[in-house]
């Protein structure tokens, strides 16, 4: 859609310059293993259909080329104008029900709270001033895998693990075990006393489960919903925010005098609105951000308890809910000039990922009835009836090549370790 590209995007020439090889459909067919006829048919259907939603999940995101894959999907929608209107969008199906909410509050090592950019000096200043902090992070922290490497190297001497089970969930589990064994202080907050990770805890804190928590969650359509506890807190279990606040105060940090979930939310809403310009003034300032909860600031306990599901941005308490159902209408993207940026990507040849010793690529997956590395679901006989044991799903052609039989056992080896699994043909 040349008119859309010209009016609402920038970066097309860089994308084309980086994608000369990929523009040959025969080359793409060979690389992808999809027949030329089927690929041509797919391209034609995508081009001829006015409204397309591309749903992509963790198989795209959680891989060595996850960022390039996501950017490529977004590029396709920008190039064809299939974005910013009802029924047309790239849509990431995240792996957790509150993944959007976690990002909103800065729950990643490469971003600030309230959707602000860690490498943006203006955003750094906004957050530092708001929190009245003597320091502010100016570069990304360590991602999960890098974090545990740093722990093993002795660069990190204390670690606090919440709501996750990295000894099982992270790649190279033996390295994670070595890191936790070496770490001087390991604190784990969990609702389960016995997991593969709690076994390494010097301090084990009882946390709240889903039905015991009070707060908000945000789904992938930016809808904030109140989560109200329907079970009392068992024993000495406490909310994570309470634990963090208590430790922070003991360490002498200011600004952690929270007494309830509404206190947390009010600070969150106020930060989102801090130095956040009106959308009409976006081209005259660098401070416009779509994530804005100005209309939800200073809620009373009663107002917070009665909060109904609402999509952000919430510029005003009385705004029409339909006004923000669809963002990016008429091009109004998040950058100062309201244009979207096409990002140049290059497909990495998978041949580099295999060798004579390791001729296959292994993907991990999820099964229907288990959750959170089975710490919370593994004791249920009913859930185990779906899949009673681990399995290796393999294509019949590869199985024939390596002498593997359906429903037989196979030893899968990599440079990190090995396991024996039941075979199932895909």
N, C-alpha and C positions, 0 to 999 in steps of 0.2 A: 504494500500500500504506500506508493511513493509520496502521496500527499500527506499521509500521517507521519511518515518518516521525516519528511522535510520540516513539518510544522512542530513536531513534538519530541524529536530525538536528536542526538548528536553522536558521532563516533562511527558512522557507517563505513567511511573509507578505511579506517583502521581495521574494522572487522573483516572487510573484503580482502584487504592486503594480507591478513593472517590466515585466510581460509581458501586460498587458491586451489589447493589440492582437493579439499572437501567439496568444492562446487561441482566436481565431476561425479555424476550419479553412479556410474559404473564402479568408481573407486569406493564410494560409500557402501555400495552393495557388497563388494568384496570384503571390506573391513568389517561390516556388521554381520555378514553371513545371511542376510535377508535377500531373497531372490530379487532380481532387477524389476520384474513385473509387479511384485507386491510392494516394493519400495516406491515405484512410480505411482501406483494406485494410492498409496498412503499420502504422498506429497500432493497429489491432485485433490484428494478429499479434503486435506487440511486447507489448501488454497481456496477451494470452492465453497467451503462452509464458513459463513459469516461469523458465527459464534462458536468458539472452541474453548473448552476448559481442559488444561493439561494437568492431571493429577499425578504427582510424583511423591514417592515416599522414601524411606530410609535407604533403600537400595541405591538410590541416586545420591542422597545427601552424605551418607556415612561411607565414603570411599576415598581413595587417594586422589580422585579427580572430581570429588563432590562439588566443589565451587565452580569448576569449569562446566560441569553438567548442568547445574542450576542456571548459570549465566547463559548457556546455550539455549535452554528452554525459554528463558525470558526473552532472549534475542529473537527467537522465532515469533513470539507474540508481538513484540515491538515492530518487527519488520513487516508484519501483516496487519497491524492495527487491531489485533484481537486482544485488547486490554482496555480497562477503564470503562467498560460498559457491561450491562447485565448479561450474564451467560458467557463471558469471554475473559479468561484469565489463566495465568500460570498459578497453580495452587499446590503448595507443599503440604502434604499430609504428615504432620510431625508424629514422632513416636510416643509422645507423652501428652496427656490431656490438658496440661497447663504449660506446654512448651512456650507459647506466646507470652504468658504471664511471667515466666522465669526470665525471659529476655527483657521485658518491660522494666524489671527492677534491677537490671544489670547482672544477672546471674551467669554471665559468661566472662571469661578472662580477657576478652578482646573488646569489651564495650563498657561504657558508663551506664548508670541508672537512667531511667526515663528515655531510653532509646537514643542516648547521646553518644557521639563517636569518641573513642578513647584517644585517637590521634588528631583530634580537632582542638587547637589551642583555645578557641572561643568556648567550646563545650567544656573543656577542662576548667576554664575560669568560672563558668556558670555554676558547675557542681561544687568547686572548691569554695566559692563565695557563699553559696547556699548553705553548705555544711559548716562554714566557718572553720575550715580545716587548714592547718599549716602546710600540708603537702597534698599533692594530687598525683595519681598515676599518669604518666605521660607515654607509656608504651605498654603493649599487650602483655598480660601475664602468661603463664605456661598452660598449654592445653593438657588434657588428662595424661596422655602417654608421656609427654615431655616432663610433666610434673613428677611422675614416679621415677623417671630416669634421674631427675635432679635430687630426689629423695635418696636414691641408692648411691649417688655420687657424694652425698653428705652436704649438698648445698642447701637443702631444706631439712631442718632438724625437728620440726613439729608439724603434724598434719591432723586436720579435723575432717572426718568423712561423715557426710550426712546423706541419708536416704539413697544410698547406692552400695553396690557390692563389687568393688573393682577387682577383687581377687578372682572373680568369675567373669565379670562382664568385659574387662579390658583384654586386648590382645596381649600375648606373651605373659600369661598368668604367672609363670615362674619368676619373671623379673619383678612383678608387683609384689610377690611374696618376699623376695630378697630385700626389696626396698623397705617394706614394712617391718621386717625383722631387724633391719639396721637402724631404722628411725628411732630417735631418742624418745619422742612422745607421740603416741598414736591415740587420738580420741575418736570414738565412733558413736554417732547418734542413730539409733534404729528402733523399730518397734519389735524386732525379733532378737532374742538374746543370743541365739546360736546361728551364725552365718559363717561363711568362709572368711569374711573380713573381720567380724567381731572377735574371732580367735586371736587376732593380732593386737587387740585394743589394750592399752594401758589404762584408759578410762572409758567406760561404756555408759552412755547416757540414754535413758528411756525416752523415746520420742512419741509424739502423737500419731495415730493412724488417720486415714482419710476421714472416717466418720466422727473423729474426735476433734477435728481442726475447725477453727473459725477464721474466715478471711475471704479473699476473692480469688477467682481463677479467670483466665482469659483464653478463649478458644481461637481457632485460626481465622475466624471472621471478625476479630477484634472485639468480641463481645465479652464484657466483664460481667461476671455473675457472682453473687454472694454465695459462699459456701458456709452453711450453718451446721455446727456440730449437732449430731443427734445421739451421741453417746458421751457419757462422762469420761474425763481423763482417768485412766486406770493407774492405781498406785502413785508413784512419784513422777509419772510421765509429764513432760512440759512441752510447750510449743518451741519450735526451733528459734523463733525470734526472741523468746524469753531467755533461752540459753545464751545466745549470742550477746544479748544486751547485758546480762549479768557478768559475763566474762569481760566484755569491753569496759564496763564500769570498774571492775576490779583492777584492770590494767591501767586505769586512769584516763580513759577517753571520755570526752564530753559528747552530749547529743544523743545519749541512749536511754533517756528517761521515759521509756514507753511503758504504759500500764495495760494496754489492750490492743487488739487488732485494729481498731478504728484509729488509734494514734499512729500506727504504721501507715495506714492508708492515707491519712491526711497529709503526712509528710510526703508520701509518694505523689499525691495529686499536686501539692504545692511545687515540688521540684519540676514536674512536667510542665507547669505553667510559667516557671521562672524565666524571665527574659524571652518569652515565646511570643513572637509577633503575630498579629492578625494575618489571615491568609491574603487579604486584600493588599497588604503592605509587603508581601514576600519579596518582590523584585527590588525593593529599596533597602533591604536588610538581610543580614546573614543569619538571623535568629529565628526564622520560621521553622517550626517542626510540627508535623501532623500529629504526633503523639502529644495530646494536650488534654488534661483533665481539669481545666479551670472551673468548669461548672460543677465539679464534685469536691471542691475544696471546703475545708472547715465543716465537715459533716458532724452532727451530733451523734451520740450513741444510738438514739432512736432512728435518726435518718439513715445511718449506716446499716442498722438491723433491717430496715425496711427497703433497702436499695434493690431496685428491680434491674434485671439484665439490661445492659446498655452498651452500644458500640462507641468506641472512641474514634475520632476526637469528640470530647464533650466541651464545647466552647461556652455553653450557657446551660444552666439548669433547665430552662424551658425550651430548649431547641427542639425542632422537629426531628424525631428519630430517623425519618426517611432521608434527611439531609446528608447523612454520612453513610448510608448503606453501601454506596459505591464510591471509592476514592479514584483519583486520577481521571475523572471525567474531563473531556476537552483538554487532555494532556497534562493537567496540573500535577506534575510529578514533584518529588520532594526536594529537588535541587533548586537553588536560588532562581535560575532562569526558567523553572517549571518544566524543563526538558529531561527526558529519561536518557541515560547513558547506555549506549550499546557497548558491550564489553567484548574485546577480542579474545577468543579462546582457541587453543590448539589441541587436537586430540592426541593423546600419548599412545604410542604403539604398544599394545599389550605384550608383544614379543619380548620386550625388555623385562617383563615381570616373570618370565619363565626361563628355565634352563634345562640342560640335559638331565640333571639330577632331580629337578622339580618341574616336570613338563605340563602340569595342570594348574589352573587358577582356582582357588577355593573361596567361595563366598559363604559367610555365615548368614543364618536366617532366623526367623521367629516362627514359633508354632502357635496354634490357635488358643490353646487352653492354659498355657503357663505364662507367668508374669514375674518380672523382677528377679531373674536368675533362679526362680522357683523358691526363693526364701519365703514367700507368702502363699504360694499355691501348691508346692511340692508335696505337702502332707495330705492332700485331698485325693482319695482313691478315684472319685468320679472324674476329676480333671486328668488324672494319669491314664484313664482308659482311652483317651484320644491317641496319645503317643506314649507307649510304656517305656521306651528306651531311645537313646540318641540314634540318629540315622545319618547316612550319607546318601544324598540324592545325586545320581550321576546319569548322564546320557547313555543310552544303549550302545552307541558307537564307541564311546570312550571305554565303557565296560567291556566290550568285545576286545578292544585293543589291549587292555591290561588284564584280561582273563578274570573278570569279576562277574559273579552270578547274582541275579535278582534274589533278594532276601538272604543272601549269604553274608558272611562277615568280611570286612576289608580293613586293613591297617592303613591309616592315612598318616603320612609323615611330612613334616616340614622342617626347616632349620630351627624351629622353636620347640618342637616336640612331636609326639605321636599319640594316636588313639585308635582303638578298634571299634568299628561302628557297623550297624546293620545296613545293608545296601537296599536302596529302592530306586527303580528306574524312573526317570522323568520324561 
